[in-house]
Amino acid sequence: MQLRAAEKGARKALSAVDLLICATAAHHGLIVLHGDNDFVTAERFAVELRQRNVLEGPLGDRGAQRTGKPYV
């Protein structure tokens, strides 16, 4: 994944810990819950990885659109 990201122009490399978390989650079919944009980047280069940013709220942007209020 690190090589794919570099070839596609990702400027920041993922840490060894982030790569291990991604590999473990993908292998077990789990979703990575995070507050770190590195996992958003990782998802672009590993199609088997699923991630959700906890700072977006339970429904992501859709929740804010539906209620009219952003999650805090």
Order of alpha helices (4+ residues) and beta strands (2+ residues): alpha-alpha-beta-alpha-beta-alpha
